[in-house]
Each structure stands twice: as C-alpha cells, then as structure tokens.
C-alpha cells in the first residue's frame, strides 16, 4: 500500500495500562488488528493474535510486537470454524494460564454493484467471518475471562449508515453492534464488560483490495476531516476500553469516524 498504514505513532508512550494482562486479537496480521496488538504490547500486555493465511503480514506483526519487548503468540486459522476458535482460546490458556481481553476484529468484505450480485455463498461467508466468529470466540472466551475481563468488538460506521456496495458487510456490522449490547447484558453479572469500536473510513489493506483506484483516491474525503483515518488513530480506543479507566463502561459503541459524513 502507498502510503503504508501507520500502526502506531512514534510518539505514543505506553504507561503499563495493560501490564500483566493477556489479550486475544483476531485479524491481528494487519490494519486495525495489528495496530491494536502493537498498542497493547506497548502498554504491557501479552498478545495472542489470529490470522487466516497472510503469513508474511503475520510475521511482521509478530516482529513488531517483540520489538516492543512483549510476548506474542501467532496462530493461523479460520475464525469461522468454531472448533478452531475453541482451540485458539485453549492454546492461549495453556500457554499463559489466563485470559483478560478478547478483541473480535477479523473481517472480510466484498463489493457488489447491485443487490442481485449477492450470492448465497458470499452472504454466508461474510456473516460466518464477521458475525458467527464473534459469537464463537465470545462464547468460548467468556468461560475464562472472569471478573474485570472485557470483550471489544470491531463494528463500523457502515453498521449505522449502510453502504451501497458493501451490503452484506454493512449488515454484519449492524449485527455486531446489536451483539455487543446483547453480550453486555448477558455478561454484566459476571463482571465482564463488552463494548464496540465503530471506525469510519480507515486506511487498511481492505480498502485497495475492495475498491477501484478512483474510489481509493477519494476514500475518506466525505468526512468532516476530509481524509481517512490511520489505524494508529483507532487503536488507542481499544486500549482505553480494555483498561481500568473504562471500568464503568459497557454496552457502548465508540464511533471514531473523522466527524462522520459531510452530507446525510
């Protein structure tokens, strides 16, 4: 990608806000997932991240985490497979003997020019990766998070406003917002907080992979800030929501979108 996404600012100073905690981040090989993993490592957390098959990207994330002085576990697999999700959580517990934070972030999106182009196979696959997997990971992790644990889901501005070319993707993000509040209600008595971050346009590998060159060039220009955000501008929200500073926050969706769209 040109320019390359910024995962963490040089000036970001960690302050041990997550020291001693163990976090799982799905889709941690690039984009927002990589940014979250690096911020967590700089804040003192041990990070286990999952990825599908992007071995080079995953190796780079792992290298960057270790440069932060953090421990890291990288596992390849399909989050849409419930058995793999169980194995992922089990491996983390076997390795680190605890789990404090789950970040559901893995996602896929596919553009269409009209609703008629949506195939049943694409719809099912998008929901399996973007929604089913969040449920698989949350139901498995919730058994081990314990009091003061937290789950953070990655939603999207498209889950609120929709998107003409990302119909199934936007639908999954709306489902994630509802899932967040539902899990927050279901897990509150256990002391587990559940929140979501809903980014607006963010410069990640999904963008050039999904849109035309013209659309990429204009990406983010319809926000009040007239630009796309960087992953480094989104990840600090995940730090806050995972930290003790957010101890009275659950069932919320944090919108980070450059002020939203200029026109309705």
N, C-alpha and C positions, 0 to 999 in steps of 0.2 A: 504494500500500500504506500502511496505517496500523497501526503506525508505519512510517516508511520504514526500509529496511535500512541499517545502518551499514557503510559500505565500508571506512573507515579511521578509527582513533581520532585525535582531535586531538593526543593526547599521544604518538603513535607518532613516534619520532625516527629518521630514516634515518641510516645511518653508512657509505654508499658500499660496502655489502657486495656490490653487483652492478654497480659502476661499470665502464663500458666494455662491458658485455655487451649482447647483443641477444636479446630473448625474443619468442617467438610464444605468444599465449594464444588458444585457440579459445573461443567463447562468452564473449567479453570485454565484452559490452554491459551486463551486469547481474549481480547476485548475486555468487557466489564469483569468477567470472571478472573482473568489474570490480574487486573487492577485490584480487585478485592483481595485476592490471595497475597499480593505484594504488600498492600496496606496492612493486612492482618499480621504478616510476618514482621513488618517494621514496628508493629505495636506489641510484639512479643508472643504472638500465638503460634502454635504448631498447626500447619496447614496440610490437609489431605485433599487433593483435588482430582476430579474425574474428567476424562475426555474420551471422545469416540475413537478416532483413528489418526488424529493430527500429531504424529509422533514428534516431528521437528518443533512444532509450536509448544508442545508439552515439555519437551526437553529444555527449551528456552525459559519457560515459566519456572521449571524446577531450578535451573541455574540461577535465575534472578532471586528466587526465594532463598537459596543457600547463600547468595551474596549478602543477603540481609542478616545472615547468621542464624536463620531459622531452620527448624527441622521440617522435612517435607516428605510426603508420600504421594506418588502419582500413579493412578490406576486407570487403565483403558477398558472401556466397556460401554454398553448401550443402556442409558438410564431408562429407556422404555421397557426394559426387561426387569420384572420385579425380582427375579432370582439374583440378577447382578446387583441390584440395589441392596438386597439383604447381605450379599457377600461383601459389598463395599463397606457398609457400616460395620459388619463383623470384623473385617480386616483392620479397620481403624481402631476398634476396641481391643483387638488382640495386640496391636502394635503399641498403642498409647494408654490403654486401660481407662479411657474416659472420652466423653464427647460433650461439648458445651454449646456448639454453634453449628447449625445447618444452614447453608446458603444454597437454595434451589435457584440455579441460574441457567442451566443448559437449555438451549432453544434452537429451533430451526424455523426458517421462513421461506416461502416460495411465492413469487409474484404471479398474478394472472391478470389478463386484460379484461376478463368478464367472468361473472359467476359460473357461466356454462363451462369454463375451462377447469373448474374444480373437479378432480376425480375423487371417487370414494377412497382410493388408496392414499392420495395426498392428504385428504382431510383426516383420515385415521392416523396417518403417520405424524402429522403436525400435532394433533391432540395427544398422541402417545408420548411424544418427546416433551411437549410443553406443559401438559396438564397431568396425564397419568403418572409420569415420572415424579412430579412434585408430590403427588399423593403417596406413591411407593416409598420415596425417600422420607417423607414426613412421618408416615405411619411406622416405619422401621426405627427412625431416629428418636421419635418421641418416647420409645420404651427405655431409652438410655440417657436422655438429656437431663432429667431431674430438675429440681427447683433451681431457678435462675438460668436455666437454659433458654435458648432462643432459636427461632426459625425465621429466616428472612427470604422472602420470595422476590424474584425479579418480574415485575409487571411491565407496563408500558403505557405511554400516552395513547397508543392505539387501542388499548383496552377501554378507554374512556371515549375517545373520539372516532374510533374505527379507522379504516384505511381502504380506499377503493381497490387497491391492487394486492393487499395483504388480508384478504377476507378471513381465511381460516386462522391465520396468525393472530389477527386482532381479536378474533373470537376467543382464542385460547387465553389471551392476556386479560380479557374481561373475566373469564372464568377464574384466573389466578387471583384477581382482586377479590372476588367473592369467596374463593377458597381461603384466602388469608384471614378474612374476618370470621369465617366459619371455624377454622382451626384455632383462632384466638379464643373463641368462646368455648370450644371443646377442651382446650388445654389450660385454661386460666387457673383452674383449681389445683393443677399440678405445679403451678409457678412457672410455666413455660410461656414466654412471650412470642407472639407471631406478628410480624409486620411485613410490609412490601415496599419496594422502591420502584417507582414507575418513571423510568427515564423517558425523555423526549428524544430527539434526533442525536445520536451519539456516533462518533467516528470509530466504527469497529469493522472487522473483516466481513460481517454480514452485509454491509452496505454495497461495496463494489461487486460482491457476489450476487446481489439481488437486483440491482437497478442498472439502467443504461448510463452511458457516460454523461449525458446531459443531466439526468436526474442526480447523479453523484455530484456533479459540479454545482448544482443548486441545493444540495442537501443541507437542511437546517436554515436556509435563508428566509423561511417563512416564520421564524420565531421572533420574539421581540428583540433578542440579541443578534439576530440576523446571521447566525452561524450554528454549526453543530457543536455539541459538547465533546469533550475528551473523556475517556474512561477515568482519568485521574480526577476529573471533576465530579464523578458519580460515586466512586468508591468510598470517600470519607463518610457518606451517609450510612454505608454498611458498617463502618467502624462504630459510628455513634450508636446505631441500633443494637449492636452486639455488646456494647459496653454497659457498665453500671450507670452511666449517665442517662440511659434510656429505661431505667428500672420501672418507671410508671407509664410506659408507652407500650400498648399492644392493640392489635386490630386496626392499625393505621396503614395508609398508603402514602408514602412521601413522593411528591411529584417534583422531579428535577428536570426541567424542560426548557430552560432559557426564556422563561416567561410565557411559554405557550405560543400558540399560533397568532399571527397578527390579525387575521380575519377569521370570522366564525365559520 
